[in-house]
Amino acid sequence: MSSSYSRKQSAPLGIKILAILAAIFAVFGILGGFGTMASSPFGIIFGPFSILLSVAQLVVAWGLLTLKPWAWTLTLIVFGIDLLVACLNLLLGNFGAIFGIVVSGLLLAYVYSKRDYYR
């Protein structure tokens, strides 16, 4: 009589850390989006974009933690866009964007190297 154990694979520690950082970063992005909407006429355009991107980051963080197959692809898309936006913000003089560049860059590089976990 053979018994098989179905053991669910857990996300690597690096993914867990980066996903938690991404979730924290997303919460600040949502708050920043609301602040942007209230601050200027251009905020009506850029605020909702920031909120939408941040909500997508929360979804990605959850997908990464739970090893959802779609999370790998969505991570590359969402954090690729976020990296581009952070680079643009840095070029416009927002030095706080350096944190976003670091988090997005690390997350993209590390998740890309862990493709096998999301098959």
MARDOVO-621923 format. One record per residue (C-alpha): residue in three letters; x, y, z. Coordinates in Angstrom, 3 decimals, padded with zeros to 6 digits. Layout:
# residues N
+------+----------+----------+----------+
| rest |        X |        Y |        Z |
+------+----------+----------+----------+
|  ALA |        X |        Y |        Z |
...
+------+----------+----------+----------+
END
This chain:
# residues 119
+------+----------+----------+----------+
| rest |        X |        Y |        Z |
+------+----------+----------+----------+
|  MET |  000.000 |  000.000 |  000.000 |
|  SER |  001.558 |  003.214 | -001.082 |
|  SER |  000.657 |  006.522 |  000.306 |
|  SER |  001.335 |  009.759 | -001.431 |
|  TYR |  001.505 |  013.054 |  000.272 |
|  SER |  000.424 |  016.074 | -001.647 |
|  ARG |  002.577 |  018.788 | -000.241 |
|  LYS |  001.919 |  022.247 | -001.523 |
|  GLN |  005.017 |  024.132 | -002.486 |
|  SER |  005.699 |  027.342 | -000.594 |
|  ALA |  006.990 |  030.586 | -002.070 |
|  PRO |  010.734 |  031.143 | -001.559 |
|  LEU |  011.725 |  033.508 |  001.239 |
|  GLY |  012.941 |  036.131 | -001.250 |
|  ILE |  009.551 |  036.146 | -002.992 |
|  LYS |  007.780 |  036.484 |  000.360 |
|  ILE |  009.928 |  039.456 |  001.363 |
|  LEU |  009.559 |  041.211 | -001.993 |
|  ALA |  005.818 |  040.537 | -002.142 |
|  ILE |  005.359 |  042.073 |  001.303 |
|  LEU |  007.446 |  045.084 |  000.258 |
|  ALA |  005.355 |  045.352 | -002.905 |
|  ALA |  002.131 |  045.280 | -000.880 |
|  ILE |  003.402 |  048.034 |  001.433 |
|  PHE |  004.563 |  050.030 | -001.580 |
|  ALA |  001.112 |  049.560 | -003.168 |
|  VAL | -000.718 |  050.839 | -000.084 |
|  PHE |  001.402 |  054.004 | -000.165 |
|  GLY |  000.704 |  054.256 | -003.893 |
|  ILE | -003.042 |  054.156 | -003.286 |
|  LEU | -002.772 |  056.859 | -000.619 |
|  GLY | -000.515 |  058.901 | -002.905 |
|  GLY | -003.006 |  058.527 | -005.738 |
|  PHE | -005.776 |  060.001 | -003.620 |
|  GLY | -003.445 |  062.802 | -002.560 |
|  THR | -002.551 |  063.497 | -006.172 |
|  MET | -006.210 |  063.658 | -007.151 |
|  ALA | -006.836 |  066.290 | -004.475 |
|  SER | -003.759 |  068.398 | -005.190 |
|  SER | -004.042 |  069.641 | -008.753 |
|  PRO | -006.091 |  069.553 | -011.946 |
|  PHE | -003.587 |  067.072 | -013.408 |
|  GLY | -004.210 |  064.897 | -010.380 |
|  ILE | -007.606 |  063.971 | -011.789 |
|  ILE | -005.719 |  062.188 | -014.590 |
|  PHE | -002.674 |  060.824 | -012.774 |
|  GLY | -004.303 |  059.978 | -009.431 |
|  PRO | -006.616 |  057.252 | -010.764 |
|  PHE | -003.713 |  055.816 | -012.796 |
|  SER | -001.626 |  055.597 | -009.616 |
|  ILE | -004.494 |  053.991 | -007.720 |
|  LEU | -005.132 |  051.455 | -010.495 |
|  LEU | -001.445 |  050.542 | -010.724 |
|  SER | -001.239 |  050.187 | -006.942 |
|  VAL | -004.295 |  047.922 | -006.790 |
|  ALA | -002.695 |  045.795 | -009.527 |
|  GLN |  000.450 |  045.612 | -007.372 |
|  LEU | -001.605 |  044.321 | -004.438 |
|  VAL | -003.121 |  041.639 | -006.670 |
|  VAL |  000.351 |  040.698 | -007.920 |
|  ALA |  001.740 |  040.531 | -004.369 |
|  TRP | -001.044 |  038.137 | -003.375 |
|  GLY | -000.491 |  036.052 | -006.514 |
|  LEU |  003.241 |  035.834 | -005.839 |
|  LEU |  002.717 |  034.724 | -002.246 |
|  THR |  000.214 |  032.054 | -003.244 |
|  LEU |  002.229 |  030.910 | -006.314 |
|  LYS | -000.564 |  031.585 | -008.801 |
|  PRO |  000.541 |  030.743 | -012.370 |
|  TRP | -000.613 |  034.129 | -013.721 |
|  ALA |  001.399 |  036.048 | -011.099 |
|  TRP |  004.725 |  035.701 | -012.918 |
|  THR |  003.467 |  037.290 | -016.142 |
|  LEU |  001.403 |  039.945 | -014.384 |
|  THR |  004.403 |  040.848 | -012.204 |
|  LEU |  006.534 |  041.532 | -015.257 |
|  ILE |  003.811 |  043.725 | -016.762 |
|  VAL |  002.732 |  045.664 | -013.655 |
|  PHE |  006.166 |  046.221 | -012.162 |
|  GLY |  007.640 |  046.918 | -015.598 |
|  ILE |  005.135 |  049.767 | -015.952 |
|  ASP |  005.855 |  050.854 | -012.386 |
|  LEU |  009.597 |  050.887 | -013.090 |
|  LEU |  009.073 |  053.091 | -016.140 |
|  VAL |  006.842 |  055.486 | -014.175 |
|  ALA |  009.373 |  055.653 | -011.322 |
|  CYS |  012.183 |  056.419 | -013.784 |
|  LEU |  010.077 |  059.193 | -015.311 |
|  ASN |  009.367 |  060.605 | -011.841 |
|  LEU |  013.077 |  060.571 | -011.046 |
|  LEU |  013.812 |  062.443 | -014.272 |
|  LEU |  011.189 |  065.009 | -013.241 |
|  GLY |  013.040 |  065.612 | -009.973 |
|  ASN |  011.181 |  063.334 | -007.563 |
|  PHE |  014.072 |  061.714 | -005.709 |
|  GLY |  011.630 |  059.629 | -003.661 |
|  ALA |  011.145 |  057.596 | -006.845 |
|  ILE |  014.498 |  055.923 | -006.162 |
|  PHE |  012.725 |  053.653 | -003.653 |
|  GLY |  010.214 |  052.618 | -006.326 |
|  ILE |  013.004 |  051.949 | -008.817 |
|  VAL |  014.844 |  049.747 | -006.315 |
|  VAL |  011.742 |  047.782 | -005.225 |
|  SER |  010.444 |  047.317 | -008.778 |
|  GLY |  013.863 |  046.412 | -010.142 |
|  LEU |  014.585 |  043.865 | -007.407 |
|  LEU |  011.154 |  042.348 | -007.695 |
|  LEU |  011.378 |  042.042 | -011.477 |
|  ALA |  014.852 |  040.510 | -011.420 |
|  TYR |  014.113 |  038.054 | -008.636 |
|  VAL |  010.693 |  036.955 | -009.879 |
|  TYR |  012.117 |  036.506 | -013.365 |
|  SER |  014.711 |  034.125 | -011.928 |
|  LYS |  011.996 |  032.088 | -010.125 |
|  ARG |  009.842 |  031.257 | -013.154 |
|  ASP |  009.693 |  027.558 | -012.255 |
|  TYR |  007.636 |  028.266 | -009.143 |
|  TYR |  004.825 |  029.730 | -011.277 |
|  ARG |  004.311 |  026.978 | -013.866 |
+------+----------+----------+----------+
END
